[in-house]
Amino acid sequence: MQGSAIAQSARRDLRFMTADGFLYCIMVGCGEAYIGAFAVALGIGEILAGLIASVPLVVGGTLQLVTPWAVRMLGSLRRWVLLCAIVQALSFAPLAIGAWRGSMPAWLLYLVVSVYWTVNYAQGPAWNTWVTTLVPPRIRARYFAQRTRVTQVGTVIGLVGAGLALNSAKGEAGTVEAVAVFALLFGVAGTARLIACRCLAGQREPEPIPPDFRTVSPRQFLSRWRTGHDVRLIGYMLAVQVMVQISGPFFTPFMLVRLKLSYLEYMVLIATSYFARMVVLPSLGRLAHARGPRIVLLLGGIGLIPSAALWAVSGNFWYLMVIQFCTGAAWACYEIATFLLLFETIPAAERTSVLSLFNFGNTVAIVSGSCVGATLLHFLGDGTSSYHILFVVSSSMRLLTVPLLLLLRVPKFEAMPIPAQPLSVRPAMGSFDRPLIAGMEEDRAMGGPELLAAGAVSAEGVGG
C-alpha cells in the first residue's frame, strides 16, 4: 500500500510538472515574446525599445546570483521557486495596466521587465536541482523528452494566438487599438503563470536542500582557464553573444518601424525561426551522437556569422522567412553543441552554481553588445540604411570569433541528452531555452541517441 501511494504521488508530481511547463511556455509565447513589440507600440523610441530586450537581462542576471544564499535562508528549493514564480506572474499586472491606459513611462517599463528577468533567472538553477529529487531516474530521459514536446506546443500556441490577436486590431503596429490588445495578452500571460504556481505548489519536496548542493565562486571558476574545457568554451560563447547582440535587440524596431510589418507578419517571422529549430533538432541530435558535437558546433558557429548581414539584402517578406529559417537552424546547431560540451565538463554537484555564474556572464555580454549597437545606431541616425549598416557590422564582428572556435579543444565523449524548455523567444533566433540538467548522468544511460533524435536538446542564454 505504501509503495502504491508513493507511485501515485510521483505520477501526480509529473502531471503537475508537465502542466507547469506548458503554462510557463504559454506565458513566454504570448507575454515575454511581445514585450519588445509593446515597447515599440508605446512609442518610447527605437533605441529604447531595442534595449528592452537586453538591459533588464543584466539586472536579472546580477540579482539572481543570490539564489544559493536565498535557498539556504528559506531552507527550501520549492519555496524559493514558488516565490519567484508568483512575483513573475504579478509582474505582468503593471504591463497590462499600462497597455490598457495606452501609455507607460519608459523607466517603469524597464523596472518591471527587470523584475521579470530577475525572478526568471533566479528560479532556474533552484528548479533544476529540485526536480532531480522528483523524477525517478529510470523514466527521466523519456519523461523530459515528452515534456519538451509539450512545452514546444505551448510556446507555439502563445506565439500564434498573440500574433492573431494583435493583428485583429489593425494590420500595422503601434495603433491605440493594438496597444490595448497587449493588456489582454499580458493578462493571459500573468494568469497562466499564476495557474502554473498552483502546479508548482502541488509537487512534493523530498529533499529541501540536497546534500551535494555546492557553490563555486567566480575566482574558483576562472582559475580553471588554463586547464578547464568549460571555461574556454564559455569564453567563446560570451564572445559570440557580444557580437550577436550588437544587432540582435534592434530587429524588432527594424521590422515594426522601418519595414512596417503587421503583427501577423512579425509573428510569422518569429515562428519561422522557432519552427526551424524544432525541425532540425532531431537530425542534429543524431549527428552529434554519430560524429560528435564539434562538427555541429562548426556548422552553428560559422552559420551564425552572415545571418544578420543578410537582413540588409532585401525587405521582401518571403526572403526574410527563408533567412529566419536558416538562422533558426544555425542557432539550433550552435546551442545543441555548446551545451552538450559545456555540461559534459561541469561536475554534477556544481552545475546549479556554475549555471548561475554563466547566467551573469551571459547577461553582461548581452548588454555590452547591445550598448555598442545602440551607440552605433545613435550616431548613424534615423533611416533604414542605419539598420543595414548595423547588421553588416554585427556579422563582420562575428568573424572575430572564428579563431576561438577553431582553437577550441573538444574532449571526446558520447553525446548525452539535455531536455529543455523555452526561456525566451526572440525575433532573430526563435528562442533560447532553459536546459533541464537534472540527473543527466542517469539520462545518459537511459536516453541515448533516441532522446537526442527526439530533439530534446537545447540551451540557455543565447540571444539576438
N, C-alpha and C positions, 0 to 999 in steps of 0.2 A: 504493500500500500504506500509506503514511504517513497519507494522508487517511482511509482506511478505519479505521485504528487509532484516530485521533483521534475519528472519529464513534462508534466502538464505546465508547470511554471516556466520551464525552459521554452516550450512552444509558445507560450504567451509572450515571453520576452522577445522572441524572434518576430512574432507578428507585430508587436509594438515597434520594434526596431525598423522593420520594413516600412510601416506606416509613417514613422518619423522621417525616414529618408525621403519618401515620396512627397510628404507635405513640405519638407525643407526645400526640395527642388521646385515645387510649385512657387514657393516664396522667391527663390532665385530667379525663376523664369519670368514671373510677372512683376516682380518688385525690383530686386537689385539690378537686373539686366537693363532696366529702363531708367535708372537714376540719371545717367548721362543725358538721355533724351529729355528728361524732366528739367534738367538744368538749362538745356537749350530752349525749351518751351517757356521757361520763366524769363528769358531774355537777359541773363546776367552777364552775357559776353562770351565769345567763342573760346578765349583762353581760359577763363574761369570755369566754363562748362567742361572743357577738356581736362583740366586739372582735378576735377571732382573724382575722376577715375584713378587718381594716383596719390594726391596729398593726404587724404584721410587714411589711406592704407598704411603710411609710415607712422601715423599716430597710433593706429591699431596694432601695428607690428611692434612698436616700442612698449606700449602698455601691456600687451599680452605676455611680456616677459615675467610678469608677477604670477603667472599661472602656478608654477610649482609651490611658491610661497602660499598662495591663496588656498590651494588644495590642502596643504598641511594645516593651515589655520582653521578651515572648515571641517577638517577630518574626514572628508568625503569627496570622491570624484563626482558622484552623481549630483550632490548639492551644488557644486561649482558649475557643472554643465547646465543644470536646470536654471540656476540664477542667470547665467549668460544668455540662455535661450529666451527667458522671459524679457530681459532687457532688450534683446534683439527684436522681439515681436513688438514691444512698445515703441521702439524707435521709428516705426512706420507711422505712428499716430501724428506727430508733427508734420511729417511729409504729406499725409493725407489732408490735414487741415490747411496747410499751405496751398496744396493743389485746389482744394475746394474754394479757397478765398481768391485764388488766381495770382497770388504773389507770395514771396518768401525772401527775406534778406539772404544774401549770399553767405554771410558769416554763420547764420543759423543753419543753412543747408549743409555747410561744411562741418559744423559741430555735430549735427545729427548723424551724418554719414560716418563721421569719425567714431562716434559711439557704436554704430552698427558694426564697423570693421574691428573695433577693439574686442567686443564680445564674440564676434565671429571667429577671429583668430584664437582668442583665449580658450574657447571651448574645445577646439580641435584636438590638441595633444591630450587633454584630460579624457575626452570621449574615447579616443583611440585606446588609451590604457584601460578604461572602464570596460569596454566591450570585450576585451581579452578574457575577462572573467565570466562572461555571459554566454558566449558561443562555444559549444563543445568542439574540441579540435577535430574530431572525425568528420564533422559536417561543415567546418569553417570555410573551406575553399568553395564548395558547391553553394553554400548559402550566400556568401558575399558576391559570387558571380551573378546569382539570381537577383540579389538586391540591387546590384549595379544596373541591371536592365530596367528594374522598376524605377530607379531614380532618373534614368535617362528619359523614360516616358514622362515622368513628372516635369522635367525641365522643358521638354517639347510642348507639353500641354500649356505650361505657363507662358512660354515664349509666344506660341501661336495665338493663344487666347488673348493675351495682352495686345499683340500687334493688330489683331482684328478689331478689338475694342477701340483702340486709338484711331485706327483707320476709319471706323464708322463715324467719328466726329467730323473729320474732314480729311481730304487727301493729303494736304500739306501740313507739316508740323508747325507748332508754335501758335496756333489759334487759341482763343479763350476757351472754346468748346473742348479742344484737345487737352488743354491743361486741366480742365475739370475732370476728364476721364481718368487722369492719374490718381485722383482721390479714390476712385473705385479700385484701381489696380493696387494701390498701396494698402487699402483696406483689406482686400483679399489676401495680400501677402502677409500682413500682420496677423490676420485671423488664422491663416494656415499655420503660421509659426506657433501661435498660441495653442492650437489643437495638437501640434506636434509636442508641445510641452507636456500635455497630458500623457502622450505616449512615452515620453522620457520618464515621467514620474511613475508610470506603471511598471517599469522594469526594476528588477532586483539589483542589489549591490552586494554580492557575496564577499568581496574584499574592498572596503572603503579606500585603503591605500595599500597596493601590493608591496611586498617586502623588498622587491628589487627596484623600487622607484628611485632612480639615481639621477642627480643633477650634474651636468657638465658645465663648467664655467667657460666664458669666452676665451680666457687665456689658455685653459687646458686644451680647448678645441683647436685654437690657432697654432699651438705648439706642435701639432701633427703635420704642419705644412710640408716638411721635407720628406716625411715617410708615409703620410696618410693619403690614400687614393680619394677618400671622401672630401678632404679639404681642397685638393686640387680640382676635383670635379665641381665643387661649389664655386670656386674661383671662376671657372669657365662659365657656369650658369649665371653668376651675377654679372659678368661682363656682357653676356648676351642680353640679359634683362635691361641693363643700362642703355644699350644701343637700340633695342626694340622700343623702349619707352620714349625715345626722342620723338617718335611719330605716333605710337600706339594710342595715347589718350585723345588724340585730335581727330580720329576717324569719325567719331560721332558728330561733332560740329561740321566736319567737312561734308558728310553725307546729308545732314539735315539742313544746313545753311547754304553751303556752296552748290551742292548738286541738287538741292531742293527735292530730295526723295520723299515720298509719302511714308507714313508709318508702316504701311503694309510692305513696301519695298525694303525699308530698313529692317523689318522683322525677317523678311525672306533672306536677306544677305547674312544676318546673324545666324539664322537657322541653317543656311547652306554650309557654313563653316563647321557648325556643330554636327550636322549630318555627315559631313566628310569624315570627321573623327570616328563616328560610330561605324561607318562603312569600312574604313581601312584598319581599325584596331585589331580585328581578328587575324587578318593576314600578317600584320606586324608582329603580333604575338607569336605566330608560327615561325616567322623569320628570325625573331630574337631567340627562340628556343633552338632552332636548327643551326643558325650561323653566329649567334652571339649578339649582344647589344651594340657592339662597336659599329657594325655596318649600318644598323638602324640609326645610330647617333649621327653618323656621317651623312646619311640621307636627310635627316632633320636639320642638322646644323647648317649644311650647305643650302638646303631648300628654303630656309628662312631668310637668307640674305637678300634675294631680289623681291620678296613679297611686298614690301612697302613701295618700292620704286614703280612696280607695275601699276599701282593706282594712278600714277601720273600719266600713263599712256592714253587712257580713254575713260570717259564718264559713262559709256554705254552700259546699261543695266545688265544685259546678258553677259557682256565681257566681265563685269565685276563679279557676277555669280561664278564664272569659271575661276577667276583669281581667288575668290573666297574658298572654293572647294579645294584648290591646290594648297592654299595657305593652311586650311584646316588639316589636310593630310600631312603637311610638313610639321605642324605643331604636334600632331599625334606621334610622328616619328621621334621628334625631339623629347617629348615628355616620357614616352614609354622607356626610351633608352636611358635618359638621365636618372630616372628614379629606380629602374632596375639596378643600375650601377650604384646609386647613392645608398639605397637601403641594403644592398649586399655588404657594404663596407662599414656600416654603423652597428655596433653591438646592440642587441635587443634591449638591454636594460637602460640604454642611453637614448633610445630613439625619441621618447617624449621630449627630453631636454634638448637634444640636438635639433629636433623639428622646430622647437620654439626659437632657437638661435637662428635657424635658417629663415624662418618667417621674418625675423627682424632684419637680417641682412638683405633679404629679398625686397622688403618694402623700402629700405633705404635706396636700393638700386632703382626701384620703380620711380621714386620721387626725384632722384638725381637725374635720371634720363628725361623725365617729363619736364623738369625745370629747364634743362638745356633746350628742349623742344619749344617750351613756352617763350623763352628768351629769344630764340631764333625767329619764331613766328611774330613776336612783337616787333622786332627790328625789320623784318621783311614787309610788314604792313598787311593791310587787308587785300583780299583777292585770291582767286583760285590758284594762281601761279605760285603764291607764297606756300600754300599747302603742297604743291607739287615739288617745290624745292626741298621742303621739309622731309617729304617721303624719300626723295633721292638721297638726301644727306643721311637719313637713318639707314638705308640699305648700304650706302658706302661705308659707314662706320661699322657695320656688322662684319665687313671684310676683316677688320682688325681681330676678330675672334677666331679666325681660321687657324693661325699658328697655335693658339691654345688648344683648339680642337685636335689638330694633327699630332701635337706633342703629348696629348693626354694618354697616360698609361692605363690600360684597362685590364683588370685582373680576370682570369678565366674562371667561369662558374656557370652552372646551369641556371638559366633564367627562371625566376620564380614569379608567381602571380602577385600583383598588387591591385586588389579591387579598390574602387574609388567612388566618390560621389561629387557632383559639381559643386564647387565653391563659389564660382562667379562665371558670368557669361559676358564675353567681350566681342565687339564688332569685328576686330581684326584677327581673331583666332578661334572663336566659337566658345570655348570655356577653358578655365583651368580648375582643376579638381583637387579635392582633399583626399590623399591616399588613406585607405583603411589598413593601417600597418599592423593591426592586432594579430599576433600569433603567426607571423609569416614563416617561421621555421616549420610549424605544423602544416601550413598551406603548401610549402614546397613538396612535402611528401604526399599530401592529399590531392593537390590540384594538378600539377604538372602542365604539360603542353595543352591539355584540354581547356583549362581555365584561361591560359594565355590566349588560346584561339577564340575563346568566348568574348574577348575584347574587354576583359575586366581589369585592365591595367592602365593607369594614368598617373597624374602627378599633381602637385600643388605649387602655386607660387609663380606661375609664368603668365605674363600678360602682354598686351599690345598686339 
